[in-house]
Amino acid sequence: MKWYDNLCGPYEISFDITNKCNLRCLHCYNSSGSNGIIENELSDKEIETLIYDVIKLKPYNFCFTGGEPIHRKKILIDSIKKLSNNAIKSSMVTNGLLLTEDLINELKESGLDQIQISLDGDSLAHDTLRNRQGAYDIVIDSISKIREKRIPCHIGFVPTKESIKDFEHVVNVGIRFGVESIRTQFFMPTGRGNINKRLVPSHSEYRELIKKIIHMRKLIESKNIKLKIVWDDPIEHFYDVCEKKPIYPQVHIKANGNVSPTPYLPISFGNIKRNSFSELMLVKGILKKIHDNKFIDLCRDMVCINDLKLGNYELPENFYDEDLMII
């Protein structure tokens, strides 16, 4: 028996609580702040109903993403409290620019388990990618405040032609503040990332990054430093689907309520404005419908990061057009 055989719902749920954003980052895979979903986001009441439904399913972790989640501060805090009171872990991904000391206190008191904050190289590389002068200094200050409050903190690093050389700098920041992990992955060729192709590292630059990751892991281990360096590959989403597990362990909910196993394809299996989340999971059986042959075939075609451009497929434009629904 495998660990996921006894699941009655998803193990982990990620939720774009908003696609509104205070930045216009050059690499943003879903064009946060300027995409087509912003005017059709779930209301606070709909999010409250979603959280009550999530509690019924008892996932291990619920991750608030975006956009910038802090733009929905009130419902964000309320949701974290409800999840925490029902023994469900919660996490948040943020650019860090709106994290005041008072807000960090609120997040801790509400029961937030961990924060991932974006740091993309030294001050020049980070500010350039994030399209905001002074963003680096604010992020460093936010990381410091998060650690002062003893909230587990992770750093997300996006390699670009400008930032890839700064990976060691980011690791040293992580060591300095005692963060839990440094997480990095391929530059996503979607959203604004597809517009700013000049930022994509070359194959040789990626190879050097992998060598640097291996070197830094060994160095950290030799010094007995408790810091993980994680290389993520979005293509793993599609490998998991193709395994045809009895139940798919991860689900993503877009800001407009569309439900899918992955945010990287414009394909959904229902919307919580029309059916409750628990109904979609338990009655309509989304976790089994994920094995639909059309979806599986498309997932099998996703073999490298550039396939996410979807140029050879007659599909809607992700995060701008209406998703293709498989119901």
C-alpha positions in Angstrom: 0.0 0.0 0.0 1.2 3.5 -0.9 0.9 6.6 1.3 -1.8 8.1 -0.9 -4.1 5.1 -1.1 -6.1 6.1 2.0 -6.6 9.7 1.0 -10.3 10.9 0.7 -9.2 14.2 -0.7 -6.1 16.0 -1.9 -3.0 15.9 0.4 -2.0 19.5 -0.5 -4.1 22.4 -1.9 -2.7 25.6 -3.4 -4.9 28.6 -3.8 -4.4 31.8 -5.7 -6.3 33.9 -3.1 -5.8 36.8 -5.6 -4.0 37.6 -8.8 -3.8 41.3 -7.8 -0.2 42.3 -7.1 1.8 45.4 -6.1 4.6 44.3 -8.5 4.9 43.6 -12.2 7.8 41.1 -12.1 9.4 40.4 -15.4 9.2 36.6 -15.0 5.7 36.2 -13.5 4.3 32.9 -14.9 0.6 34.0 -14.5 1.1 37.8 -15.3 -0.1 38.7 -11.8 -1.5 42.2 -11.6 -2.5 42.3 -15.2 -4.1 39.0 -16.1 -7.7 38.2 -17.2 -8.8 36.6 -13.8 -8.5 39.7 -11.6 -12.0 41.1 -12.3 -13.6 37.7 -11.6 -12.0 36.6 -8.4 -13.8 34.8 -5.6 -15.5 37.1 -3.0 -14.6 37.0 0.7 -17.8 35.0 1.3 -17.0 32.5 -1.4 -13.5 32.1 0.1 -15.0 31.6 3.5 -17.2 28.8 2.1 -14.2 27.3 0.4 -12.2 27.1 3.6 -15.1 25.4 5.4 -15.2 22.8 2.6 -11.5 22.3 2.8 -11.8 21.6 6.5 -14.1 18.7 5.7 -11.5 17.1 3.5 -8.6 17.5 6.1 -5.6 18.1 3.7 -2.2 18.1 5.2 -1.3 21.6 4.0 -3.1 24.6 2.4 -0.9 27.1 0.6 -2.0 30.7 -0.2 -0.4 32.0 -3.4 -1.1 34.7 -5.9 -0.6 37.4 -7.0 0.3 38.9 -3.7 -1.9 37.2 -0.9 -1.6 40.2 1.4 -3.9 42.2 -0.9 -6.6 40.0 0.6 -5.3 40.5 4.1 -8.5 40.2 6.1 -9.9 37.0 4.5 -6.3 35.6 4.5 -5.9 36.0 8.2 -9.4 34.7 8.9 -8.8 31.6 6.7 -5.5 30.8 8.3 -7.2 30.9 11.8 -9.9 28.6 10.7 -7.4 26.1 9.2 -5.2 26.3 12.2 -8.1 25.7 14.6 -8.9 22.5 12.7 -5.3 21.2 12.7 -4.6 21.9 9.0 -1.2 23.4 8.3 -1.1 26.6 6.2 1.7 28.3 4.2 2.0 31.5 2.1 4.1 32.6 -0.8 4.8 36.4 -0.8 7.1 38.9 -2.5 7.7 40.4 1.0 7.1 44.0 0.3 4.0 44.4 2.3 5.1 42.4 5.4 5.1 44.9 8.2 6.0 43.8 11.7 2.4 44.1 12.9 1.2 41.9 10.0 3.9 39.3 10.7 2.6 39.2 14.3 -0.9 38.7 13.0 0.1 35.9 10.7 1.9 34.1 13.5 -1.0 34.6 15.9 -3.4 33.3 13.3 -1.4 30.0 13.1 0.5 30.3 9.8 3.0 27.5 9.7 5.5 28.8 7.1 6.3 31.6 4.7 8.1 31.5 1.3 9.5 34.8 0.3 11.1 35.7 -3.0 14.7 36.7 -3.3 16.3 36.7 -6.8 19.9 37.4 -6.4 21.8 40.5 -5.2 20.1 43.9 -5.0 20.7 44.8 -8.7 19.4 41.4 -10.0 16.4 41.3 -7.6 15.3 44.9 -8.2 15.6 44.4 -11.9 13.5 41.2 -12.1 11.0 42.6 -9.6 10.7 45.8 -11.5 11.0 47.9 -8.3 14.0 49.9 -7.0 14.7 49.1 -3.3 12.7 45.8 -3.3 15.8 43.9 -2.3 16.4 45.9 0.9 12.7 45.5 1.9 12.8 41.7 1.3 16.0 41.3 3.5 14.3 43.3 6.2 11.2 41.1 5.9 13.2 37.9 6.2 14.9 39.3 9.3 11.5 40.1 10.9 10.0 36.7 10.0 12.9 34.9 11.6 12.7 37.2 14.7 9.2 36.0 15.2 10.4 32.4 14.7 8.1 31.6 11.8 9.7 29.0 9.5 10.9 30.8 6.4 11.8 29.5 2.9 13.4 31.5 0.1 12.2 31.2 -3.5 14.9 32.0 -6.1 14.3 32.4 -9.8 17.4 32.0 -12.0 17.7 34.5 -14.9 20.6 35.6 -17.0 21.1 38.4 -14.5 20.5 36.5 -11.3 21.9 33.0 -11.9 25.4 34.0 -10.9 24.0 35.2 -7.5 22.8 31.8 -6.3 25.6 31.6 -3.7 24.7 35.1 -2.5 21.1 33.9 -1.9 22.3 30.8 -0.1 24.5 32.9 2.2 21.5 35.1 3.0 19.6 31.9 3.9 22.4 30.8 6.2 22.7 34.2 7.8 19.0 34.3 8.8 18.5 30.6 9.5 15.9 29.9 6.8 14.5 26.4 6.3 15.3 26.1 2.6 16.3 27.7 -0.7 13.9 26.6 -3.5 14.7 27.1 -7.1 13.4 25.9 -10.5 13.6 26.6 -14.2 12.5 30.1 -15.4 8.9 29.6 -16.4 8.2 30.4 -20.1 4.7 31.5 -19.5 2.9 34.8 -18.7 5.4 37.7 -18.6 8.2 35.1 -18.6 7.2 34.3 -22.2 7.4 38.0 -23.1 10.8 38.5 -21.5 12.6 35.6 -23.2 15.9 37.5 -23.0 16.0 36.6 -19.3 16.1 32.8 -19.9 19.4 31.3 -18.9 21.3 29.2 -21.4 21.7 25.4 -21.1 25.3 25.9 -20.0 24.2 28.5 -17.4 21.7 26.0 -16.0 24.4 23.3 -15.9 26.7 25.6 -13.9 23.8 26.3 -11.5 23.2 22.6 -10.9 27.0 22.2 -10.2 26.8 25.1 -7.8 23.7 23.6 -6.0 25.6 20.3 -5.6 28.7 22.1 -4.3 26.7 24.3 -1.8 24.8 21.2 -0.5 28.1 19.5 0.3 29.5 22.6 1.9 26.4 23.1 4.0 26.4 19.5 5.1 30.1 19.6 6.0 29.4 22.6 8.3 26.3 20.9 9.8 24.1 23.8 8.7 20.4 22.9 8.7 19.4 24.4 5.3 17.9 22.5 2.4 18.6 23.5 -1.2 15.7 22.2 -3.3 15.6 22.1 -7.1 12.0 21.9 -8.3 10.8 21.0 -11.8 7.2 21.9 -12.7 7.2 19.0 -15.2 7.0 16.7 -12.2 3.3 17.8 -11.9 2.7 16.0 -15.2 4.7 12.9 -14.4 2.6 12.5 -11.3 -0.6 12.7 -13.3 0.6 10.2 -15.8 1.3 7.6 -13.1 -2.5 7.3 -12.8 -2.4 7.1 -9.0 -5.7 6.0 -7.4 -6.1 9.6 -6.2 -4.0 12.6 -7.2 -2.5 14.2 -4.1 -2.4 17.8 -5.2 -5.0 20.3 -6.3 -4.7 23.9 -7.4 -7.5 26.5 -7.2 -7.3 29.7 -9.3 -8.5 33.0 -8.0 -11.6 32.7 -10.1 -12.5 29.4 -8.5 -11.4 27.0 -11.2 -10.0 23.7 -9.9 -7.2 21.8 -11.5 -4.3 19.5 -10.6 -1.9 22.1 -12.0 -1.8 25.9 -12.5 0.4 25.5 -15.5 -2.2 24.3 -18.0 -5.5 26.2 -19.0 -7.6 23.1 -18.1 -9.9 22.8 -15.2 -12.3 20.2 -13.8 -14.9 22.4 -12.3 -15.5 25.8 -10.5 -16.4 26.3 -6.9 -18.8 29.1 -7.8 -21.0 26.4 -9.4 -20.3 23.5 -7.1 -18.8 23.4 -3.6 -15.2 22.3 -3.4 -16.1 19.2 -1.3 -18.8 18.3 -3.9 -16.3 18.6 -6.7 -13.9 16.4 -4.8 -16.2 13.8 -3.4 -19.3 13.7 -5.6 -18.1 14.7 -9.0 -14.9 12.9 -8.4 -12.3 15.4 -9.8 -9.4 13.4 -8.4 -10.5 10.5 -10.6 -11.5 12.5 -13.6 -7.9 13.8 -13.7 -7.3 10.5 -15.5 -9.4 11.6 -18.4 -7.5 10.4 -21.6 -7.4 13.9 -23.2 -5.7 15.4 -20.1 -3.4 12.4 -19.6 -2.3 12.6 -23.3 -1.5 16.3 -22.9 0.4 15.7 -19.7 2.5 13.0 -21.4 3.5 15.6 -24.0 4.9 17.9 -21.3 8.5 16.5 -21.2 10.5 19.7 -20.7 10.0 23.2 -19.4 9.6 24.8 -22.9 6.6 22.6 -23.6 4.6 24.8 -21.2 4.5 27.5 -23.9 1.8 25.3 -25.5 2.4 26.8 -28.9 1.5 23.5 -30.7 -1.9 23.1 -29.0 -5.3 24.7 -29.6 -5.8 25.7 -26.0 -7.0 28.9 -24.3 -4.3 31.3 -23.1 -3.6 30.4 -19.5 -4.8 33.1 -17.0 -6.3 35.2 -19.7 -8.9 33.1 -21.5 -11.5 30.8 -20.0 -10.1 27.5 -19.1 -11.0 24.4 -21.1 -13.4 22.5 -18.8 -13.3 18.7 -18.5 -16.5 17.9 -16.6 
